[in-house]
Amino acid sequence: MIELYHFWDSPCCFKVRLVLAEKGLGWAERYIATHRFEHFQAGYGDLNRHHRVPTLVHDGKPVIQSSDIALYLDDTFPDPRLQPDDPGARAVMREWIAEEGEYLFPLVVTLSFNLMMKLRSEGFGMDRLREWASRHPDQDRAQNYLRRVSGPPDRDAVDAASSRFAWHMTHLEETLRSGGGPWICGGAYSLADIAVAPILDRVEHLDLETLWDDLPAVRAWYRRMKERPAFRRSMPPPEYRMWGPRKPVPARRVDPDTAGNTFPAA
Ligand SMILES: N[C@@H](CCC(=O)N[C@@H](CS)C(=O)NCC(=O)O)C(=O)O
């Protein structure tokens, strides 16, 4: 049995859902509403000592770290194979999996805190966020979170992260061109595509897709990704998308008890 502890609007969780969908694997949903700090509920730390999502539990055994989960799934359920056979192509795959984890994801966290998570203070209200945070067993992380969701967006940080993100996209363009496409590893659709595309999905919902406007190979690749049925099945459903530039906070304060785990639209 496959269980997935996940948050819908999380690029790391999207990556794992996409691997599962490409392989046609069923999974039991264990939804963790991270905005309500459910990743700190009793017992979850036994599965994931970092109290982060995603966590995959396969036949009772937890696997953590989204890219490691992706590799684990590909090794365990090799049909269809999502790693190329050619050693050069495998090196490119590993390079882009690392690029996502070490560079793209941290940039997206900065952008998301400024342009999305801060809207929670409007939608749910700071009092409710403080109340959730007070139950957080790791008060360093809770206070750091409250600091980051308070106050106006840090425009300098957004600009700096955007221009660094654009720099990484120029290298993705080069990789797609030099490998001949249509995928990051050339002809082989792989875990590299699966690692990077959910990041572009987030950046698109931050209304920053202009960051690859001048990069035709990246644009065409991302369009191809979005056409994949597995991608469409794995992406965050609209109601679970966090508030952001493309999904304004409702005019009336949201009651988190009735809103449940979703981010209702206006
Ligand atoms: N390297 C980890 C990163 C996991 C991670 O940071 N997950 C985010 C969601 S994308 C999370 O759990 N955030 C909640 C928190 O940090 O409190 C992975 O790839 O799985």
PDBQT file of the ligand as one rigid body, heavy atoms in Angstrom, charges set to zero:
ROOT
HETATM    1  N1  LIG A 301      13.970  18.850   0.711  1.00  0.00    +0.000 N 
HETATM    2  C1  LIG A 301      12.611  18.591   1.103  1.00  0.00    +0.000 C 
HETATM    3  C2  LIG A 301      11.878  19.915   1.314  1.00  0.00    +0.000 C 
HETATM    4  C3  LIG A 301      10.514  19.683   1.945  1.00  0.00    +0.000 C 
HETATM    5  C4  LIG A 301       9.792  20.998   2.253  1.00  0.00    +0.000 C 
HETATM    6  O1  LIG A 301      10.426  22.030   2.571  1.00  0.00    +0.000 OA
HETATM    7  N2  LIG A 301       8.481  20.930   2.169  1.00  0.00    +0.000 N 
HETATM    8  C5  LIG A 301       7.667  22.104   2.428  1.00  0.00    +0.000 C 
HETATM    9  C6  LIG A 301       6.500  22.134   1.466  1.00  0.00    +0.000 C 
HETATM   10  S1  LIG A 301       7.070  22.372  -0.202  1.00  0.00    +0.000 SA
HETATM   11  C7  LIG A 301       7.155  22.044   3.863  1.00  0.00    +0.000 C 
HETATM   12  O2  LIG A 301       6.978  20.991   4.434  1.00  0.00    +0.000 OA
HETATM   13  N3  LIG A 301       6.927  23.226   4.439  1.00  0.00    +0.000 N 
HETATM   14  C8  LIG A 301       6.411  23.386   5.766  1.00  0.00    +0.000 C 
HETATM   15  C9  LIG A 301       7.456  23.838   6.764  1.00  0.00    +0.000 C 
HETATM   16  O3  LIG A 301       8.638  23.936   6.418  1.00  0.00    +0.000 OA
HETATM   17  O4  LIG A 301       7.083  24.077   7.914  1.00  0.00    +0.000 OA
HETATM   18  C10 LIG A 301      11.926  17.730   0.033  1.00  0.00    +0.000 C 
HETATM   19  O5  LIG A 301      12.286  17.846  -1.141  1.00  0.00    +0.000 OA
HETATM   20  O6  LIG A 301      11.042  16.930   0.378  1.00  0.00    +0.000 OA
ENDROOT
TORSDOF 0
